[in-house]
Amino acid sequence: MKRALGWTGISLLVAGAAVAVLSGGPAVADAEVQSSLVEDFAFPGADEILAEHGLRLYTGDGHVEFVPAEDETCSAGLIRVTASLPDEPYRAVYCFKTSGARGFLTMEVPNTFLVRAAAVAVQATAVVPEEGAGGDPVREVYEVPANRAVSIEAGSGADAPPAVLVELRFGDW
């Protein structure tokens, strides 16, 4: 008997929902519609960071965060990325804070020539256009030991193309 009542209740619920949908149902204001719960990993405030600091950030998991440099320096507890600029001050310094056991951030930092890790080792991925071979870009992954700096190679040839840092990653993946 309980099973029959259960199926009857479910049938009535489905039928009621179908009638509501087919008849237009209750109007729901745009403000009441829930947004998707799917994470897109877009970096919050990326447009403001680009406008204020010239740094293009794309996606991340929230465990690598941009921190504005003070007087072109980063504290010892931050990752430091240094890039050359064509005009004064001729270099840009970007700092990043890490949290958690692992994290990543994708970005675009043209003319990168140095990455210094904080207390945790970092993998820095740079793209360098390859001379010849149709100019196909080459992805290089640099292992940066904790509290150490590693040079990012610009490429090969007499007029070496600049490296573009595209990702910082730390922890076990």
URWO-V633602 format. One record per residue. N is the residue number from 1. RES is the residue in one small letter. SS is DSSP state (h for helix, s for strand, l for the rest). PHI is phi in whole degrees, 0 to 359 (999 if undefined). Layout:
n	res	ss	phi
N	RES	SS	PHI
N	RES	SS	PHI
This chain:
n	res	ss	phi
1	m	l	999
2	k	h	298
3	r	h	297
4	a	h	296
5	l	h	293
6	g	h	297
7	w	h	293
8	t	h	295
9	g	h	297
10	i	h	295
11	s	h	298
12	l	h	294
13	l	h	296
14	v	h	295
15	a	h	297
16	g	h	296
17	a	h	295
18	a	h	296
19	v	h	296
20	a	h	296
21	v	h	291
22	l	h	292
23	s	l	270
24	g	l	99
25	g	l	60
26	p	l	290
27	a	l	287
28	v	l	243
29	a	l	294
30	d	h	303
31	a	h	292
32	e	h	272
33	v	l	287
34	q	l	285
35	s	l	282
36	s	l	294
37	l	l	268
38	v	l	280
39	e	l	283
40	d	l	260
41	f	l	61
42	a	s	295
43	f	l	285
44	p	l	293
45	g	l	77
46	a	h	300
47	d	h	295
48	e	h	293
49	i	h	295
50	l	h	297
51	a	h	294
52	e	h	275
53	h	h	238
54	g	l	70
55	l	l	250
56	r	s	263
57	l	s	250
58	y	s	249
59	t	s	224
60	g	s	187
61	d	l	255
62	g	l	90
63	h	l	263
64	v	s	232
65	e	s	239
66	f	s	288
67	v	s	230
68	p	l	302
69	a	l	287
70	e	s	253
71	d	l	54
72	e	l	60
73	t	s	228
74	c	l	240
75	s	l	293
76	a	l	299
77	g	l	273
78	l	l	241
79	i	s	287
80	r	s	240
81	v	s	242
82	t	s	242
83	a	s	229
84	s	s	270
85	l	l	238
86	p	l	287
87	d	l	237
88	e	l	304
89	p	l	273
90	y	l	70
91	r	s	205
92	a	s	235
93	v	s	239
94	y	s	239
95	c	s	246
96	f	s	221
97	k	s	260
98	t	s	249
99	s	l	213
100	g	l	82
101	a	l	273
102	r	l	201
103	g	s	188
104	f	s	209
105	l	s	211
106	t	s	261
107	m	s	202
108	e	s	218
109	v	s	237
110	p	s	296
111	n	l	64
112	t	s	290
113	f	s	231
114	l	s	206
115	v	s	230
116	r	s	245
117	a	l	277
118	a	l	267
119	a	l	288
120	v	l	236
121	a	l	297
122	v	s	229
123	q	s	257
124	a	s	247
125	t	s	255
126	a	s	237
127	v	s	249
128	v	s	234
129	p	s	298
130	e	l	271
131	e	l	291
132	g	l	75
133	a	h	46
134	g	h	74
135	g	h	71
136	d	l	296
137	p	s	289
138	v	s	244
139	r	s	267
140	e	s	244
141	v	s	255
142	y	s	254
143	e	s	272
144	v	s	250
145	p	l	296
146	a	l	306
147	n	l	58
148	r	l	231
149	a	s	245
150	v	s	228
151	s	s	284
152	i	l	260
153	e	l	289
154	a	l	284
155	g	l	134
156	s	l	241
157	g	l	103
158	a	l	295
159	d	l	252
160	a	l	300
161	p	l	286
162	p	l	287
163	a	l	278
164	v	s	242
165	l	s	290
166	v	s	241
167	e	s	201
168	l	s	242
169	r	s	215
170	f	s	219
171	g	l	88
172	d	l	276
173	w	l	242
